[in-house]
Amino acid sequence: MAHQGSYQVETFAVGLDHEIRRLNAQVDLFWTSERTALERAGLQGAMDVLDCGCGPGRLIELLKNDNPSLRLTGLEIDPVLVDAATARFRSLGIDDCTVVQGSAEQTGLAPGSFDFIVMRLVLEHVPDPVLALRSLRTLLRPGGRIAVISNDFEFHERTWPPVPELDDLYEAYCASRRADGGDPCIGRRLPALLHEAGFSLVGFETETAHSNMIGDQAFFLAEGAGIPAQLVQDGFLAESVFERMVESWRTMLEHPDHAIIRPLFVGVGENPDPQHQAAQGPLSAGVEAPPLRHDLEFVAPSTDLERQIAEIWAEIIGVEQVGVTNNFFDLGGNSLMLEQIQIRLEELLDADLALTVLFQFPTVASLAASREALDVADRPTPADRDTGSAPNPSTTSGAAVSPEAVSAQAQRRRDAAARRRR
Ligand SMILES: C[S@@+](CC[C@H](N)C(=O)[O-])C[C@H]1O[C@@H](n2cnc3c(N)ncnc32)[C@H](O)[C@@H]1O
């Protein structure tokens, strides 16, 4: 069995019961946003789902209530928590969810037996995150997905008015977790770690809890003073800082406009289907392609510009055809391809094209419309010719481009053309 890294339920905060209550509250804190984040990640009815590092089982309980057709299993390294989750399910009459004892690294579960894995607030504690993710990947069927939900302590809970001592607390917390082999700032690394473990990356987002939406109490229950008190006991945080923090926290709560906010990071990886992968081949720079969508509606280009843009996209994304309403990212496009497309479009249009424009207009139709607007804007209108005044962006087609953006873009184009002439 792998060792437990930087999380042990009995010593993480002051007391086992307190810590179990805190873990449950931490699931509740994010449930509203997490439920939809998991749906977006692909979790849906009648799937075989594993909650890896399920703790006392609160997430399983909520998922089961929300969607009774999910077939849920918990995996938990700590026998104390296996027992706590099992007892909880029994008391709630949930008799079709089991919790097995095992680690992410050595699960003991049958390969290819799950459609979806959730790993919530666990990866930041394991000594070798890639090893753990690789092992979990073997449990997924081809095309199955994992949603890894993690903290990143540089983006942890913040307040208005600020509680300055939170900086000291997070520094102490990070030092303590690192001393045990964890990485409390792992949130930002999720895409790279999923990729290294052989997943194709299909999503990365943050979910957020805000006190104006869920009240102050939810934060108190989820954080409480248990962890800071333990950090004081373990010598990572000075007692005087802890006392000041309690005072600042109280003052913050008295402010009429006070706010508490906390984000979590969600990385979603897909276990590539080997047949699908062989057909596509790897992309440049070792980035695997997300599966291409062949079920997208095809609307043919209707102008020369649309046809030219669609041809460039198709060539660079590696698909047979691109409809003018297809979203670049749904087609399997990624940021590396965007840069290649930027270069090709600049050649085609003989103009500078900011990458942000490509994000802003992610379909051929919207991009062509924005370019037509810019082209027209750049040409003098009959009235401009009469008066010799500057082009009038408001006389351009109805594309959703602000006049400021149009004139800034037109200026960049003129500057670029001048640079090329030099
Ligand atoms: C912070 S708790 C999170 C619990 C639960 N997922 C939640 O969101 O409330 C971390 C959990 O991961 C478990 N854990 C730690 N290392 C593990 C490993 N290598 N494999 C499986 N579980 C592990 C711990 O025992 C603990 O239950």
The ligand as an ORCA input file, in Angstrom:
! r2SCAN-3c Opt
* xyz 0 1
  C      -8.524     16.114      1.944
  S      -9.222     14.544      1.950
  C     -10.482     14.694      0.717
  C     -11.597     13.721      0.913
  C     -12.731     13.810     -0.104
  N     -12.291     13.482     -1.430
  C     -13.339     15.197     -0.056
  O     -13.307     15.892     -1.064
  O     -13.852     15.553      0.996
  C      -8.022     13.548      1.143
  C      -8.451     12.074      1.123
  O      -7.591     11.328      0.267
  C      -7.209     10.134      0.940
  N      -5.900      9.729      0.354
  C      -4.703     10.256      0.578
  N      -3.760      9.632     -0.160
  C      -4.401      8.719     -0.898
  C      -3.999      7.775     -1.877
  N      -2.719      7.664     -2.221
  N      -4.931      6.998     -2.448
  C      -6.246      7.103     -2.099
  N      -6.685      7.984     -1.171
  C      -5.788      8.771     -0.581
  C      -7.150     10.531      2.388
  O      -7.176      9.454      3.259
  C      -8.394     11.439      2.465
  O      -9.549     10.707      2.669
*
